Amino acid sequence: MLSFIVPAHNEERWIGKCLASIRTAMGKVGESYEVIVVDDASTDSTLQIAQEMGVRTLRVEHRKISAVRNAGACAARSEVFFFVDADTQVNERAVTAALTALRAGVAGGGCVPELDGSIPLWGRIIHFMACVMGRLIRLVGGCFLFCSREAYSATGGFSESLYAGEDIAFVQALKKVGRFVVLKPTVVTSARKLEVAGPWEVLGLMVRIAIRGPHYDSEWVRDILYGRRAEDCRKPDQAA
């Protein structure tokens, strides 16, 4: 069985699409699986949507995504973990490629994402550069990561000392216990951060990550990543 672990905080706009994509992909893959939505102190209908879609749910009050991911891993029943952000849509190609890689002996891996929605030109340029670099240095963010339970345990999981950069730290830890791959297939994730941050802020964030690695956290970074939720002011899209 495969375990899909979905951390979520106020994700009513996206969670339905995420869960529907997992269901569709696994219907084609044809292997048994579970989905665990770890709801982290949501005040919207995130938890209700997940429950209505028939997945396992876990309610926590961490307000720290590293701890939320770890809580999902602790509750998981399988030997294979997929960590999928609530604003990300997976597909059969990515899941199948991940399983092939794991069965060939890799410790874990991830995908570079395509961005959902209308993207400004500067955003497309920065995204293209980030994807090329990510494939070259085998480093991806946390929207779609996978690993074996054994590799997860060997790393100690996501560092709960980090509010941001925990995904980069986890990838670095996986590389120390085995081979890490960046898959050819992509997944789709929201471009919402481009809606609330300008080009110089995004470039500044990338430079900060390049210089400091996973230890790039600051109040300014948290404001970009978590503080400006433009979608909170919109009507939720709960389509599945």
N, C-alpha and C positions, 0 to 999 in steps of 0.2 A: 504494500500500500504506500501511496505517496501522501505527504502532508503539505498542504498549501497554507501558509501562515500569513495572515493579512492584518497588519497593524492599522488601526483607524482612529482618528479623532475628528469628529464633525465632518464626515465625508459623505453626507447624504447625496451630494451632487454626483459622486463618482462610484460609490460602492456597488450599486446595482450593475453597472456595466462591467466592473471588475469581476464580480462573482459570476455573471453570465458568461464572460469570456472563459473563465476556468471550466465551467460546466460544458460549454461547447467544445473546448479543446480536448477535455478528457473524454467526452463522448466519442471523439475520433481516435484518441490514443488507445482507449479500450482497456485501461488498467484501473484497479480499485484505488480510491483516493478519499481523502477527507479535506475539508476546508475549515480552518479555525479563524474566525474574525475576532481579533483581540481589541475590544472597544476600550479606548483609553479616555475615560471621563467625558464622553461626548454629551453635548446638550441638545443635539438635534435628533433626527430620526435614523441615524446610522445603525444603531443596534436593532431597531424595529425592522428595518429593511433586510438586514442580514438574517434575522430570525424568520421573517416571512419567506425568504428564499431557501430555508431549510438547512442552513449550514450550522456547524457548531459555533457557539459564541462564548466569549470569556470577557467579563467586565473587570477592568483594573483601573487604578487611580494613580498612575505613575507620572504622566506628562513628560515622558522621556522615551523616545522611540526605541532606544537600545533595550531598555527594560521591558518594553511591550513585546518586542520581537522575542526576547528570551522567555517571556511568560508563555508565548505561543509554542515555542520549542519544547518547553517543559511539559506542556499538555499534549503534544503530538504523540501519535501512536506508531508512526512508521519509522523506517530506517533511512528515508530520503526526505529532506526538507526543501521546500520552495518558499522563499520569502518574497512576497509580492506586495508592493505598495497599493493602497486602496484606490489610487487614481491611475492605475496601470491595467492594461488589457493584454492578456497573454494569448498565445495561439498554439496550435498543434505542433508547428514546426519547431518552436522554441522548446517546448516540453520534450518532444521526441529527441532533439539534439542533446538536451541536457541529460536525458536518461542514457543515451548512447555513450556520452562522455563519462558519466559516472560508472557505467558498466565496463568501460575500458580502463578504469582505475584512477580517474582524476579525483582530487579532494573536493573540488567545487568549481563554480564558474558563474557567469552572468551574461547579460545581453546589453548591448548599447540600445538606447531607445529611439524610436521615432516620436515626434511630437504631434499631439492631437490639436486640431483647430487651426485657426489662422495665425501664421507666424510672421512677424516683421522681418524684413531683409536682414537686418543686423542679427536677429535671433537665429535665422537659418545659417548665416555664416559662422557664428560662434558655435552653434550646435554641430555643424559639419566638422569644424576643427577639433572640437572636444571628442567626437566619435572616432576620428582618425587617430588622435593621440591615445584614446582609451584602448583601441585595438593594438597599437604599437607597444604600449607598456603593460598591457593586460591589466587594466584597471577600470572598473565600472562602478557606478553608484548603486544604491540599494533598491531601485524599483523592481528588479528581478534578479535575485541571487539564489543559487541552489548549492547544496552540499549533502554529503552523507552525514548521518547521525554521528558516526565515528569521528569524522573530521570536525564537526561542530563541537563535540565534546573535547577534542584535542586542543581546540583554540580557546576553550573556556567561554565561547559564545560572544555576543556583542558586548563591548566594553561599556559598562554602565557609569563609568566616570565621565563619559562624553555625552553632551547634548546634541552635538553635530559632529560629523566625521566618523561616527561609529561604523558606517558601512565601509569606509576606506580602511579603517583599522581592522575590520573583520576580514577583508580581502587580503590584507598584508599578513594576517595571522594564518589564513588558509594556505597561502603560498609557502609558509614555513613548515606545514605538515604534509604537503603534497602538491600536485600540479593544479594550477588554476587556469581555466580557459575562458576566453571570450568567444561566445558562439557566433556563428555567421548569421543565423536568424535574429531578427529584432523583435522587440515588443513595442507597444504603443503606450505612452504616458502623457499626462496632461502638460500643457505648456503654461500652466497658471502662474508660475513664478515670473515669466516674461510679461505678464499682465500687470505686475506690481513692482517690477524693478527695471531700471533703464539699462542701456548697453554698458555704460561705464561701471555701474554697480556689478553687473554680471561678470564683466572682465576683471574687475577688482577681486571678486570672489574667487574666480578661477586662478588668478595670480597668487592669492593668499593660500589656496589649496596646494598649488604647485610648490610653494615655498615651505609651508608648514605641514604638509601631509594631513593626517587625520586630526592634528591639533590646531585646526584653524578657527575654532569656536571663539565668538565674541558677541557682545550685545548687538553689534551691527549685523553680524552674520545671522543671528537668531531672528532679528527683525525681518530680514529678507526671506529666510527659509520658513519661518513660522508666524511672524507677526502681522503680515499683510495678506489677509485671506480675502481677496476680491470676491471669490465665489460665495462667501457668506452673505453677501448682499443681494444674491440672485435667487431666483426661484429654483429649487433643487431639481435636477434631472435624475429621476429614479428609473429611467427606462432600463429594462433588462433584455 
